[in-house]
Amino acid sequence: MKTVFITGASSGIGWATAIKCAQEKNRVLICARRSDRLKKLSEELKQKYQADVHYFSLDVSKKSEVEEKIKNLPENWQEIDVLVNNAGLALGLESIDKGAADDWETMIDVNVKGLLYVTQAVVKGMLERKKGQIINIGSISGRETYPGGSVYCATKHAVRALTEGMKKDWHGTPIRISEVNPGFAQTEFSLVRFKQDEKRADSVYQNTKPLLAEDIADAIYYCLSRPEHIDIREVFITSTAQSSTTMIDRSN
C-alpha cells in the first residue's frame, strides 16, 4: 500500500488515476481547484473501494498556497510515497500573433511553475525518508509542436526537460522519476481549451477512437507499481489512430 498524491484530480486523467489507485488498495491524496468535484470523487472511492482518501482544494500555480497546504496536511498524510504531477491545461488555439497573453501566463503558471512548486514541497520529505517517486504527466506535444499550440507545446517541452533534470539532480538517491506522455485523449482537455464551447470540443473527437483517461491511468499505475529497483523513465502512448500531433485517422 502506497500513499499516492495526485494533482488536478477533479476530472480526466487525475480522476481516473485516483480510481485506479483506490482499486489497487492504495491510499489516495487528491487536490484540485474544484473542491465540490473532489468531494464527489472522495465519496465514490470510499463507498466503492473502501479507500483511505483525503482531499483538499489547491491552485498549484500559487506558490505560497502550495507550501502552506502541503506543510499543513494531517499528520497521517505527511508521508507521500508517489507524487503524480497531473495538473495542467491548454487554452486557445491561436497563432502567437493572435494569442492571448493571459492564456499564455495561465498555461506557464500551471503546467510549469505549478509542477515545480508541488515537486519542491513534496520531494523534501522523500529525500529525508530516502524513498519516493515522482510521475510527471507530459504530452506527445513535448516532442513536437502543432499550429496554434506553440505555448502549450513549450510548457510540455519544459516538463520533459524538468523530468530529465530531476533524475540528474537526485542521482545517487532512491528517488524514482517517471514521465508519462499521452497523445490524443478524450477528457475535458478540449472543453477547457475552447473555454466551455461544447460543440467545438466534441468535434475534436469525432470519427476516430482516441485514448481514454483510464488508458493513461493504467500507464501511470504501471510506473508506480514496479519494484523499487525499476524506474520507468518514460512512457509514450497514443491511440492506434494517431501517428503525430496532427495526423489522426478519422476514416471510422
Secondary structure, 3 states (H helix, E strand, C coil): CCEEEECCCCCHHHHHHHHHHHHCCCEEEEEECCHHHHHHHHHHHHHHHCCCEEEEECCCCCHHHHHHHHHCCCHHHCCCCEEEECCCCCCCCCCHHHCCHHHHHHHHHHHHHHHHHHHHHHHHHHHHHCCCEEEEECCHHHCCCCCCCHHHHHHHHHHHHHHHHHHHHCCCCCCEEEEEEECCEECCHHHHHCCCCHHHHHHCCCCCCCEEHHHHHHHHHHHHCCCCCCCCCEEEECCCCECCCCCECCCC
